[in-house]
Structures are given as structure tokens and as C-alpha cells.
């Protein structure tokens, strides 16, 4: 490393001396060695730098998501056994029972799996257990008084996929038997309580009758697939695979290689607004399903093919600073972090699982991480995150959605992306070669540039 720095310093001195004496040209100056003026960053991050970003985010959300019950009138802490209709979850910056925090639980669990850092496991275990305890205690409280804290009500009586899907899936991943009653409760709502179209596709009455939201792929389908792994019952795998393909039959736009955000049963034609985060939920769903769907499942190949084509569509729309736009195919819309983090995770994960070519998609994933890292400030807050977003059929609605550091949608994806980038750095073989990020099939035991590569490292 010292030798490389010395050579670069010598080149800079040479460029200065040449420019001071004669005009710089292609004969007297190695112009290809000039340093590009990257706005954010470029190259191969170190594992320590990635972990530092993740730790900073975890520290911030730990302070902003207390796992404590309090009396809503006095603010004093309440023991679970003494909880009443006046008991609520202590309010921090984020809600423990929101779907965004279900994503966060999965991301933090992934970070623990990769790093072995018990701080990550402790964060999830404490909050999962509190939710399970709330379910056990508040069933009777809710039966006596329907007027309870809305965040507790979501645990006892979910009204939408948003209330339970992402959290339930994270609980299945945690693998703790004491969570099973709440897992079964959540899964029962997803499978039997959620509204569906005539063919069984998850749907809503918002904003129009029989509207399909791309978001609901993630809010419901991964839990169904993971219930297959939990129970060993193939019916869950069949349901999850069918849901993916039923969503795709309505939402996939082949010529764009992207999904539309919304579909309304009686709308003709169907406008296509390719909202970034919703496309993130779609590809994340496919990753989650493929992680547990048996290799022999008859619909696995079709889902894997769809993921690959979607990855191609996303890759070609990445901004040169590593982000993706709020509306993916409209570069006049702002660069958004939560979708960028989701894509970074999904592309890195698909590479690590052998679904995507590391040479083609590895540099895109690392560039995505550069963007994600740049969005985490010193406090551990995630910037440039679109707030919660409904559905519309005009560009202005999406283009002018606000961004805010308290938008919960960014935190889980950032940690999840960091975890998978750590895995990518361990499993793959990235190298800076001739100022570019390259991925090789084998470890490259040199810092020298490789100008002739025939499958064997020679330098």
C-alpha cells in the first residue's frame, strides 16, 4: 500500500512539473492515471467501514425505538402484568409494530448472522419478545375494551398486511419457539383475513375498488413462503409462488423490465408509474421466496427468471452516483435511499446465492453501497428517504413526495444491505483493476493491474 501511495504521489508531482513547464498532452503525461472526480465514492469498501455504518444506524434506532410499556396518562413505565387499556408502547421515533420495523428486524437479524455481533441479536430478541408478550396479555384487555393503543391493537387484531406480514416473517427467521403463538396469529390473518381478488391475489379497496398494490407482494408473500419452511407443508410454498406470479401477471411491464406500482381491476388502460421503493418490495419478495422455495418446485424457475430480468431492468437505470431515482425511468425525479438500499441488498444477495453473475452485477451492488453509505449521517440517521406513500396515477404525486430522516423505511434496508455487502466481500473476489471495480472467479493475490486475463491470474 505504501508503495502504491508513493507511485501515485510521484505521478501527481510529475503532472505538476509537466504542467508548469509545458502543456499537458497525451505524449508527456499518463492521462489515464488521473484521479476521477467522484462526487460520493467509488471502489471496494472495507468490511470495517461497512460494519461501522451499520453500527451507527443500529445505535441510533436503539435509542429511538424503546421496548417499554408506559401509562398513556402519566408516562410512567408499566409492568406487563399490570397493563390496562391505558397502557401503550413508549413513543420513540419509530413504531415497533409497523411493517417498516418488520423489515428492520429482518435486516438486523441478517447483520447478526453475518457479523456474529450479539448486539444485533439482542435488539431484535428484546422487541420480538415484547410483541409476543403483548399478544398474550392484551387479548383479554382488548376483549374488555376496544379502545387500546393503536400500535398494540395491530398486534392483537391486525387489519391489514401492513400490520403483520413483515414482522411475522422476521419472527419465523428468528427461530424462537416462544414466538410461535403470535406467528400463527399473524399468519392466520395473512392467509384468511386479508381481502383478495376472485383468483386469490391480495388486494385492497384503496384508492379504488379491487386495487392491487405492488407493496403487498412483500407485505404478505414472504411470510407465506416461510410458513412452508416452518411447517414443512407444501401448500404454503404453492400459495407463495402463485401469489408472485399472479402479481406479475398484472404488474409486470415487459418492455420496461419493471413493475408498475398499482393495478385497478376496472381500469383500462393501466398507467404505469414505476415507483422505486415498490419495485424494491417486488425484487425483495422474489429473493425471500427463492431463499426457501424448494429447488424442485414447479414454479421456481419462472420466479427466478423474473428476478433476473428485473435485475437487468434495474441495473440499466442506476444513476452514476449509485442511487436510483424515485420514479425509476424518470431521471428528473430525485435520488432515493430506501430503494437504493433494497436494490443493493437484493443484487448482492442474488450474486451470493448464485442467481446473478458477479462480474455483471457486483460493481453495481458496490456502487449502490457507496450511495447508501453516503446517506447515513454522523448521528446514524438515514437521509433522502421518501416518506410513506399511497398510490396515484400521475407523475407529480410521486415526484413531490417529501423525504425525511424519520421515514422509517430506510433503516432496515440500510442494515440489510450492509450485511449482504459484508457477505459479498467474503464470498466474491472484487478487485480494483485499471481504476475500475472488477469481480473475478478467484482470489486476486496482487495489487498490480491485470491487463491479460485468460482465467488464470498472471501478473
Number of C-alpha atoms within 10 A of each C-alpha: 7 7 8 11 10 11 12 15 12 12 17 15 12 15 17 12 12 15 14 10 8 9 9 16 11 8 7 13 16 13 13 10 12 13 10 9 8 9 8 14 16 22 17 18 16 12 16 10 13 19 18 14 21 25 19 17 22 22 16 17 21 14 12 15 19 18 20 16 20 19 18 17 9 9 14 12 16 19 12 17 10 8 18 18 17 16 24 23 25 20 17 14 15 18 19 25 23 21 22 24 22 27 26 28 32 25 26 29 26 23 27 19 15 16 14 12 12 11 15 23 18 14 20 22 16 13 18 26 16 19 20 19 16 21 22 16 17 23 14 12 17 19 10 12 12 12 12 17 15 14 16 21 21 18 24 24 18 20 15 18 27 21 24 28 29 27 29 32 28 26 25 20 16 18 11 12 10 12 20 16 13 22 22 14 17 26 21 13 20 26 18 9 14 18 18 17 13 9 8 13 21 26 23 19 12 13 14 14 12 20 21 26 23 28 20 22 28 27 28 27 30 29 32 26 27 24 24 21 19 16 10 11 12 16 13 22 26 17 17 26 24 17 20 23 17 17 21 18 10 17 22 20 15 12 7 16 17 26 26 23 25 24 24 21 14 11 10 8 8 15 15 19 21 24 26 29 29 22 25 25 20 25 26 22 26 24 23 19 25 22 17 16 23 15 11 8 12 12 17 18 13 13 19 18 12 20 25 19 15 21 20 17 19 23 17 10 16 21 16 14 16 25 26 30 24 27 21 25 20 16 14 11 17 20 24 25 34 31 29 30 30 27 31 32 30 26 32 33 23 24 22 21 14 10 17 20 14 24 17 14 21 28 22 24 28 25 26 30 29 22 26 30 22 15 24 22 14 11 10 19 20 26 21 19 26 28 17 12 13 14 18 14 14 11 15 10 12 22 17 12 15 13 16 14 19 17 21 25 24 32 32 26 29 30 32 25 30 32 27 25 29 21 19 23 18 13 14 19 17 24 23 16 15 13 15 12 18 19 21 17 13 13 13 17 10 11 12 14 13 15 10 10 10 7 9 11 15 14 13
